[in-house]
């Protein structure tokens, strides 16, 4: 067997989301998809630069519109989906979220060559702990984020997709400003690195054993 069997093939990854995927207020190489790629490469896994379809402020319907207009080149070995914080922020219906998230998940599965276990759903972080949320009802925000995450978890489970809960990591930002970007709202590169620590074993297993 070759010494570094993982280097024999270059894998491709697609990342769908919003500000938390594109990495608002951090450098491109500091967002979680690029940090994940760097960590995978350091483990001897050849992976191409991530294909990111994400924009700050997007809700599920806006991501669906963007996906409809994008030219994809499937299959992707790994597809991540992290979306919903702006649905919560704009007081959109949670029932509407479930329908639209379901549609996005179905598309993600198609892009992964109809392999649901190659799709990784990532939970929504809790922005209510951030300095930006000073003066707002932080408990209400946390409760609503949990409700949206219950939906994306249930849908991921229903479809046999992988799931990574990073919400608990995001909540540490309430007591550790090293986890907060300069804008006082989004994660810092350090917080993204903590996410990647949790995402990495799941992504590695999908790429190597999937």
C-alpha positions as CSV (number, residue, x, y, z in Angstrom):
1,X,0.0,0.0,0.0
2,X,1.4,3.5,-0.8
3,X,2.8,5.4,2.1
4,X,0.4,8.3,1.8
5,X,-2.7,6.9,0.2
6,X,-4.8,10.0,1.0
7,X,-2.6,12.1,-1.4
8,X,-3.6,9.9,-4.4
9,X,-6.9,11.8,-4.8
10,X,-7.8,15.4,-4.4
11,X,-11.2,15.8,-2.7
12,X,-13.6,18.6,-3.3
13,X,-15.8,20.4,-0.7
14,X,-18.8,22.6,-1.0
15,X,-19.9,25.0,1.8
16,X,-23.3,26.5,1.9
17,X,-24.3,29.2,4.4
18,X,-24.2,32.8,5.5
19,X,-21.8,35.0,7.4
20,X,-20.6,32.1,9.5
21,X,-19.4,30.2,6.5
22,X,-18.0,33.1,4.4
23,X,-16.3,34.4,7.6
24,X,-17.6,38.0,8.1
25,X,-14.9,40.2,9.7
26,X,-12.1,37.7,9.3
27,X,-9.6,37.0,6.5
28,X,-10.7,34.5,3.9
29,X,-8.1,31.9,5.1
30,X,-9.5,32.3,8.6
31,X,-13.1,31.2,8.0
32,X,-14.0,27.7,9.0
33,X,-14.0,26.1,5.5
34,X,-10.4,27.3,4.8
35,X,-9.2,26.4,8.3
36,X,-10.8,23.0,7.9
37,X,-9.0,22.5,4.6
38,X,-5.7,23.5,6.2
39,X,-6.2,21.0,9.0
40,X,-7.1,18.2,6.6
41,X,-4.0,18.9,4.5
42,X,-1.9,18.8,7.6
43,X,-3.3,15.3,8.2
44,X,-2.1,14.2,4.7
45,X,-5.5,14.5,3.0
46,X,-5.5,16.3,-0.3
47,X,-8.4,18.6,-0.7
48,X,-9.0,21.4,-3.1
49,X,-9.8,25.0,-2.1
50,X,-13.4,25.1,-0.8
51,X,-16.2,26.2,-3.0
52,X,-18.2,28.6,-0.8
53,X,-21.7,29.8,-1.5
54,X,-22.5,32.1,1.3
55,X,-23.2,35.8,2.1
56,X,-23.6,37.8,5.2
57,X,-27.3,38.3,6.0
58,X,-28.7,35.4,4.0
59,X,-31.8,33.6,5.2
60,X,-32.7,30.1,3.9
61,X,-34.8,31.5,1.0
62,X,-31.9,33.8,-0.1
63,X,-29.5,30.9,0.0
64,X,-32.0,28.8,-2.1
65,X,-32.1,31.7,-4.6
66,X,-28.3,31.9,-4.8
67,X,-28.0,28.1,-5.2
68,X,-30.5,28.2,-8.1
69,X,-28.4,30.7,-9.9
70,X,-25.0,29.1,-9.3
71,X,-23.3,26.7,-11.7
72,X,-22.2,23.7,-9.7
73,X,-19.8,20.9,-10.7
74,X,-20.9,17.9,-8.6
75,X,-20.2,15.5,-7.1
76,X,-18.6,16.9,-4.0
77,X,-17.0,14.6,-1.5
78,X,-18.2,16.7,1.4
79,X,-21.0,19.3,1.6
80,X,-21.5,21.5,4.7
81,X,-24.7,23.4,5.4
82,X,-25.0,26.1,8.1
83,X,-28.0,28.4,7.8
84,X,-30.7,29.9,9.9
85,X,-29.4,32.7,12.1
86,X,-30.9,35.4,9.9
87,X,-34.3,33.6,9.9
88,X,-34.2,33.9,13.7
89,X,-32.9,37.5,13.6
90,X,-35.6,38.6,11.2
91,X,-38.4,36.8,13.2
92,X,-39.2,34.5,10.3
93,X,-41.4,31.6,10.8
94,X,-39.8,28.4,12.1
95,X,-42.2,26.3,10.0
96,X,-41.0,28.2,6.9
97,X,-37.4,27.5,8.0
98,X,-38.1,23.8,8.2
99,X,-39.5,23.7,4.7
100,X,-36.7,25.8,3.2
101,X,-34.0,24.0,5.2
102,X,-35.4,20.7,4.0
103,X,-35.1,21.9,0.4
104,X,-31.5,23.0,0.9
105,X,-30.6,19.7,2.5
106,X,-32.1,17.8,-0.4
107,X,-30.0,19.8,-2.8
108,X,-26.9,19.3,-0.7
109,X,-27.5,15.5,-0.8
110,X,-27.8,15.7,-4.6
111,X,-24.5,17.6,-4.8
112,X,-22.8,14.9,-2.7
113,X,-23.7,12.3,-5.4
114,X,-26.8,11.3,-3.4
115,X,-24.8,10.3,-0.4
116,X,-26.5,11.8,2.7
117,X,-23.6,10.7,5.0
118,X,-21.3,13.0,3.0
119,X,-23.5,16.0,4.0
120,X,-22.6,17.7,7.3
121,X,-25.1,20.0,8.9
122,X,-23.6,22.5,11.4
123,X,-25.7,24.1,14.1
124,X,-26.4,27.8,14.3
125,X,-24.2,29.8,16.8
126,X,-25.8,31.9,19.5
127,X,-25.1,35.6,18.6
128,X,-27.0,36.6,21.7
129,X,-23.9,36.2,23.8
130,X,-21.9,38.7,21.7
131,X,-21.2,42.3,22.7
132,X,-23.5,43.4,19.8
133,X,-26.5,42.0,21.6
134,X,-26.0,44.2,24.7
135,X,-29.4,45.4,25.9
136,X,-31.3,42.7,24.0
137,X,-33.1,39.8,25.5
138,X,-30.3,37.3,25.5
139,X,-32.4,34.5,27.0
140,X,-35.0,34.9,24.3
141,X,-32.4,34.8,21.6
142,X,-30.9,31.6,23.1
143,X,-34.3,29.9,23.3
144,X,-35.1,30.8,19.7
145,X,-31.7,29.6,18.4
146,X,-32.2,26.3,20.2
147,X,-35.6,26.0,18.5
148,X,-34.1,26.6,15.1
149,X,-31.3,24.1,15.8
150,X,-33.9,21.5,16.9
151,X,-35.3,21.8,13.4
152,X,-32.0,21.4,11.5
153,X,-31.0,18.6,13.8
154,X,-34.3,16.7,13.2
155,X,-34.0,17.2,9.4
156,X,-30.4,16.1,9.4
157,X,-31.3,13.0,11.4
158,X,-34.3,12.2,9.2
159,X,-32.0,12.3,6.1
160,X,-29.1,10.3,7.7
161,X,-26.8,13.3,7.3
162,X,-23.9,14.0,9.7
163,X,-24.4,16.8,12.4
164,X,-22.0,18.9,14.3
165,X,-23.1,21.1,17.2
166,X,-20.9,24.1,17.6
167,X,-23.5,26.2,19.5
168,X,-22.0,25.4,22.9
169,X,-18.6,26.6,21.6
170,X,-20.2,29.9,20.4
171,X,-21.7,30.5,23.8
172,X,-18.3,30.6,25.5
173,X,-17.9,33.9,23.7
174,X,-20.0,35.5,26.4
175,X,-17.1,35.1,28.8
176,X,-14.1,34.9,26.4
177,X,-13.6,37.9,24.1
178,X,-10.9,36.0,22.2
179,X,-13.8,34.2,20.6
180,X,-15.2,37.5,19.3
181,X,-14.3,39.2,16.0
182,X,-13.5,43.0,16.0
183,X,-17.1,43.8,14.9
184,X,-18.4,42.5,18.2
185,X,-20.9,40.2,16.5
186,X,-19.2,37.4,14.5
187,X,-16.7,34.7,15.6
188,X,-13.0,35.4,15.6
189,X,-10.5,33.2,13.8
190,X,-9.8,31.5,17.2
191,X,-13.5,30.6,17.6
192,X,-13.5,29.2,14.1
193,X,-10.5,27.1,15.0
194,X,-12.5,25.6,17.9
195,X,-15.3,24.8,15.5
196,X,-12.9,23.1,13.2
197,X,-11.6,21.0,16.1
198,X,-15.1,19.6,16.3
199,X,-15.8,19.4,12.6
200,X,-12.4,17.8,11.6
201,X,-13.0,14.2,12.8
202,X,-16.4,14.1,11.1
203,X,-15.0,15.6,7.8
204,X,-11.9,13.3,7.9
205,X,-14.1,10.2,8.3
206,X,-16.3,11.2,5.4
207,X,-13.3,11.9,3.1
208,X,-11.2,8.9,4.1
209,X,-13.8,6.2,4.8
210,X,-16.9,7.5,2.9
